[in-house]
Amino acid sequence: MKILVIGSGGREHALAWRLAQSPRVSRVFVAPGNAGTAREEGCMNLDLTAIPELVRYAREGGIHATVVGPEGPLAAGVVDAFRDAGLRIYGPSKMAAQLEASKDFAKRFMVRHEIPTAHYATFTDAKAAHAHIVKHGAPIVIKADGLAAGKGVVVAMTVDEAHAAIDMMLSGNKLGEAGHRVVIEEFMEGEEASFIVMVDGRNVLPLASSQDHKRIFDGDEGPNTGGMGAYSPAPVVTPEVHHRVMSEIIHPLVKGMVTEGIPYSGFLYAGLMIKEGAPRVVEFNCRLGDPETQPILMRLKSDLLTLVDHAIDGTLDEVEAEWDRRAALGVVLAAQGYPDTPRKGDEVSGLPRDGDDFHVFHAGTAVQGGKVVTSGGRVLCVTALGEKVKMAAEHAYEVVDKIRFDGMQFRRDIGHRAFNRR
């Protein structure tokens, strides 16, 4: 069978790598892919990004199933286009993807279906938004309503930072269409976790828990990024918390989408804030997280294609996922200037041959003149297995220390919250 993966990041490299290991898969095509997927055994890149071209290739190329990685194509309706053409694809429709594409849509949905989340207000007028900040003070969270490539959330610890975020989004139009409306939320205290599930419209299959690190510097300092590393499992997601997330968040969401006539099928990511065992939703993403995908799929022992096929067919209740008992941890290597203005074109050296217990997933890489060079903000995610999270971290950093490119930046403390927890 031939499989198509849409996207070019580390999440898509991990998806393609795991799908290619299925004995039923002859080739995984990645559109457009990166330098890592170009080198991955069983994978091949396609220079395609336009939805009509992808539909045509899947139909004419005999693609068995397509898996969508990033949020952009989902919000643009790639799943609707494939389904209209009678093609098998896994991901939410354009209407369902509003859970990520519009923060305001997601917040209103959660209120309607009594899903626990932060109190909020939505604004298009800068003056009214500034007045709201004066009334409520800081810390406070400012979110661009639309998709902003991980740059649309400001956790303002001071009133001045909050006002600056409003000016940047609403007045300065720095985020374009994504920032023409903003959602202002109360600041939630607690510990974050990523809770990712597969949904087939009605049935839900939970994946392994995970936790990522958003801040760019050690000790959770500096600006937010798309994620500087992640590990699985996340000790903060205890069996009790897992039960509450499923009963209070995931199942109400899936039932609510059915009730509203937009059943959800696809990977669903609930970003959580957990305090004293009580989970609340920070955000929903309509896809696998990045970099959480890399350690999660390192631990997955089941055939990923089998899970995807059941999800497309609406029979997720007939399968279970099997997990490696070991922990997995991924360290992101980012380009100089990330997260603001990442530099491109630096040669990457020291890339090792992947092993049974570690893998270097590419994200912002390209091939130029036969050499691997940086082509985006987050360049690589070095992911390794270990008996405990700390041992997985030690193994990952051993590999990290062999890799070089000018301006390379990374955190040295990925997984620190899990090291001393039981």
Buried (B, 14 or more C-beta within 10 A) or exposed (E): BBBBBBBBBBBBBBBBBBBBBBEEBEBBBBBBBBBBBBBBEBBBBBEBBEBEEBBEBBEEEEBBBBBBBBBBBBBBBBBBBBBEEEBBBBBBBBBBBBBBBBBBBBBEBBEEBEBBBBEBBBBEEBEEBBEBBEEBEBBBBBBBBBBBEBBBBBBBEEBEBBBBBBBBBBEEEBBEEBBBBBBBBBBBEBBBBBBBBBBBBBBBBBBBBBBBBBBBBBEBEBBBBBBBBBBBBBBBBEEEBBEBBBEBBBBBBBEBBEEEEBBBBBBBBBBBBBEEEEBBBBBBBBBBBBBBBBBBBBBBEBBBBEBBBBBBEBEBEEBEBEBBEBBBBBBBBBBBEBBEEBBBEBEBEEBEEBEEBBBBBBBBBBBEEEEBBBBBBBBBBBBBBBEBBBBBBBBBBEBBEEBEBEBBBBBEBBBBBBEEEE
